[in-house]
């Protein structure tokens, strides 16, 4: 079993992405399993590590049942990390690949997503990449579907959005608002646009704007060429 400091013991790898790796870990102080996101300092740029800590600050300001909770933030000699609530379940992408949602289930799931995103917007925070891989679905104790939105690593504070500066294109092209392709700054409406693409996916198993390449998908967004 791998170790991180004296408090958290890494048990297994949950996933690896562009912003770092996520592990299942054991919190020996509070006797519970947690999700630990780590970014090694030797393997990424300073700006990326700063983005990890930005994610931690974003999550720490939002206390909501549909937003993943953050427990701890720390910096070490070789890595930075945040410790989060461990969610046991499946992503919406995995769930939809197994079977499409029935209308009643969709309404229940969509309402939770809307409540969670409304809370982040009220706090002045944009998500920036609302996609099925960033929403986890699990069963609550009363056998109801419970949703958690996570991975705010590319979020921006609404207060920090400066329309005079160029915005770096970051996110998933299938759910990205067309103004972002022109390097415009993200807004609350950008998240709402992504929600529309997400809801379409949950009901059909595909995205409204498609293409064989990212450029073709972008062109479909810009031209409004979606599948009815």
Secondary structure as GFF3:
##gff-version 3
##sequence-region A 1 228
A	DSSP	beta_strand	2	4	.	.	.	ID=ss1
A	DSSP	beta_strand	8	17	.	.	.	ID=ss2
A	DSSP	beta_strand	20	27	.	.	.	ID=ss3
A	DSSP	beta_strand	32	40	.	.	.	ID=ss4
A	DSSP	three_ten_helix	41	43	.	.	.	ID=ss5
A	DSSP	alpha_helix	46	60	.	.	.	ID=ss6
A	DSSP	beta_strand	70	75	.	.	.	ID=ss7
A	DSSP	beta_strand	79	85	.	.	.	ID=ss8
A	DSSP	beta_strand	90	91	.	.	.	ID=ss9
A	DSSP	alpha_helix	92	98	.	.	.	ID=ss10
A	DSSP	alpha_helix	103	122	.	.	.	ID=ss11
A	DSSP	three_ten_helix	132	134	.	.	.	ID=ss12
A	DSSP	beta_strand	135	139	.	.	.	ID=ss13
A	DSSP	beta_strand	145	149	.	.	.	ID=ss14
A	DSSP	three_ten_helix	158	160	.	.	.	ID=ss15
A	DSSP	three_ten_helix	173	175	.	.	.	ID=ss16
A	DSSP	alpha_helix	178	181	.	.	.	ID=ss17
A	DSSP	alpha_helix	188	204	.	.	.	ID=ss18
A	DSSP	alpha_helix	214	223	.	.	.	ID=ss19
###
